[in-house]
Amino acid sequence: MAFGDRMTYDSMTKAIDTNKHTLRSILSALEATDLVRPIRPYGPIGARFRKTPKYKFAAPIFRAAYMWALGRPLDSGEALGVIFEDAVAMYPRKMTREVPIIDACLDAHEGGADFIVTPGTEKPVALEVSFGKKGTEQLVASAERYDVNYGLLVSDTDLELVEDQNIVKVPREWFLFSA
């Protein structure tokens, strides 16, 4: 899990040579200790539990520590990207304390946004994050698939409103300092 978070239950059972029952017990324990959080697919409740969730570490330092301990360089774009996603995934959880009903899900479709966040009873917001530069294509794909209010792109970018796509680009540093 430290090297990526888009795994299936089958691939995880093979990776650690165990059965699904044991794997679910392990994942439940990791969730109960607040080490990892499942980010489930956006959609009806039944669909959310049929697919394997994306697992995010509760704090980016956990993933970084495991990657470092397992000999993975932390300065690659891919490593920084998944660590940054963990950091961004912390925000909806923190916001739940202020907005009673907030839900952060993933767009399980290929080429969709990283997160679909639903603040209270409002329309969802598509959220795409990248440690490097990124285009708006994934946000546009999610906006077409779901009735989203707007898209938010957090990356190595300047602050910008892409009015024709209803997307706000936010520098990653600004997003991280907003907490």
matplotlib code that plots the C-alpha trace (Angstrom):
import matplotlib.pyplot as plt

x = [0.0, 2.9, 3.8, 0.3, -3.3, -5.3, -5.1, -7.8, -8.5, -7.2, -3.9, -3.4, -4.1, -1.5, 1.0, 1.0, 0.1, -3.1, -6.9, -9.6, -10.9, -7.5, -6.9, -10.2, -9.3, -5.9, -7.5, -10.1, -7.4, -5.5, -8.7, -9.6, -6.2, -6.6, -3.5, -5.3, -8.6, -10.7, -11.8, -14.8, -16.1, -18.6, -22.2, -25.0, -24.2, -24.3, -21.8, -19.5, -19.0, -18.7, -15.4, -12.1, -11.6, -8.5, -6.6, -5.0, -2.7, -4.1, -1.0, 1.5, 4.4, 3.2, 3.5, 6.8, 8.2, 7.1, 8.5, 11.8, 12.0, 11.3, 14.1, 11.8, 13.2, 11.0, 12.1, 10.5, 7.4, 5.3, 6.3, 5.7, 2.3, 0.9, 2.3, 0.7, -2.7, -2.5, -2.0, -5.0, -7.2, -6.7, -8.6, -12.2, -11.9, -10.7, -13.6, -16.1, -15.6, -16.9, -19.4, -21.5, -22.0, -19.1, -18.2, -14.9, -15.1, -13.1, -14.1, -13.6, -13.7, -10.5, -9.3, -11.5, -10.7, -8.9, -11.7, -15.4, -16.2, -19.8, -20.1, -23.3, -26.4, -24.6, -23.6, -20.3, -16.9, -14.4, -10.8, -7.7, -4.2, -0.7, 2.7, 3.8, 2.0, -1.4, -4.1, -7.9, -8.9, -9.7, -11.8, -13.7, -14.3, -15.7, -17.8, -19.4, -20.0, -21.4, -23.4, -20.6, -20.6, -17.0, -13.6, -10.6, -7.1, -4.3, -0.9, 2.2, 0.2, -0.6, -3.9, -6.3, -10.0, -10.8, -14.2, -15.4, -14.7, -15.8, -12.4, -10.2, -6.5, -4.8, -1.1, -0.4, 1.4, -1.7, -3.9, -1.6, -1.3, -5.1, -5.5]
y = [0.0, 2.4, 2.3, 2.9, 3.0, 1.7, -2.0, -4.6, -7.0, -9.8, -8.1, -7.3, -10.9, -12.1, -9.5, -10.6, -14.2, -14.4, -14.8, -12.1, -12.7, -12.1, -9.1, -7.5, -8.1, -6.4, -3.5, -3.1, -2.9, -0.3, 1.7, 1.3, 2.6, 5.5, 4.6, 4.4, 5.7, 4.1, 6.5, 4.7, 5.2, 8.0, 6.9, 4.9, 3.1, -0.3, 0.7, 2.1, -1.2, -3.4, -1.9, -1.8, 1.6, 3.7, 3.6, 6.8, 7.1, 9.2, 11.4, 11.6, 10.9, 7.4, 6.6, 8.4, 6.4, 3.1, 4.0, 5.1, 1.9, -0.2, 1.5, 3.6, 7.0, 9.8, 12.4, 10.9, 12.6, 9.4, 9.2, 12.9, 12.6, 9.8, 11.5, 14.8, 12.9, 11.7, 15.2, 16.5, 13.5, 14.7, 18.0, 16.6, 14.6, 17.7, 19.8, 17.2, 18.7, 22.1, 20.9, 18.1, 16.1, 16.0, 13.0, 12.5, 9.8, 8.8, 8.8, 5.1, 5.7, 5.7, 9.3, 10.8, 13.2, 12.0, 13.0, 13.9, 15.9, 16.5, 19.4, 19.0, 18.9, 20.9, 19.5, 17.7, 19.3, 17.5, 17.7, 16.8, 16.9, 16.7, 17.5, 18.6, 20.4, 19.1, 19.8, 20.0, 16.9, 14.7, 17.4, 17.9, 14.1, 14.0, 17.1, 15.4, 12.2, 13.8, 17.0, 18.9, 22.5, 23.2, 21.6, 22.4, 21.6, 21.7, 21.4, 23.2, 26.1, 29.7, 30.8, 30.9, 30.7, 28.7, 30.2, 28.2, 25.0, 26.2, 25.1, 26.9, 26.2, 26.6, 26.4, 23.4, 25.5, 27.7, 24.7, 23.2, 26.5, 26.9, 24.4]
z = [0.0, 0.5, -3.2, -4.6, -3.5, -6.5, -5.6, -5.7, -2.9, -5.1, -5.8, -2.1, -1.1, -3.6, -2.6, 1.1, 0.4, 2.5, 2.0, 1.7, 5.2, 6.7, 4.5, 5.5, 9.2, 8.6, 6.7, 9.5, 12.1, 10.1, 9.8, 13.4, 14.5, 12.1, 10.1, 6.8, 5.5, 2.7, 0.0, -1.6, -5.2, -5.7, -6.3, -4.7, -1.4, -3.0, -5.7, -3.1, -1.4, -4.5, -5.6, -3.7, -2.1, -2.6, 0.7, 1.9, 4.8, 7.6, 7.5, 4.6, 7.0, 7.4, 3.7, 3.4, 6.3, 4.8, 1.4, 2.9, 5.0, 2.0, 0.0, -2.4, -3.2, -2.0, -4.5, -7.6, -9.1, -8.5, -4.8, -4.2, -6.0, -3.7, -0.6, -1.7, -2.3, 1.3, 2.5, 0.5, 1.6, 5.2, 4.5, 4.0, 7.2, 9.1, 7.5, 8.8, 12.2, 10.8, 8.1, 9.6, 6.4, 4.1, 2.0, 0.1, -2.6, -5.7, -9.3, -10.0, -13.7, -15.6, -16.3, -13.6, -10.8, -7.7, -5.4, -5.5, -2.4, -1.3, 1.2, 3.1, 0.8, -2.0, -5.3, -5.3, -6.2, -8.3, -6.9, -8.8, -7.2, -8.5, -7.2, -10.6, -13.4, -14.5, -17.0, -16.4, -18.5, -15.5, -13.9, -17.1, -17.4, -13.9, -14.4, -17.5, -15.5, -12.4, -11.7, -10.0, -8.9, -10.0, -10.3, -8.1, -9.5, -6.8, -8.4, -9.5, -11.0, -10.6, -9.1, -12.0, -12.8, -16.0, -16.4, -19.4, -17.6, -14.1, -12.7, -10.2, -10.3, -6.9, -6.2, -4.0, -1.4, -1.0, -0.5, 2.1, 4.0, 4.1, 6.9]

ax = plt.figure().add_subplot(projection="3d")
ax.plot(x, y, z, "-o")
ax.set_aspect("equal")
plt.show()
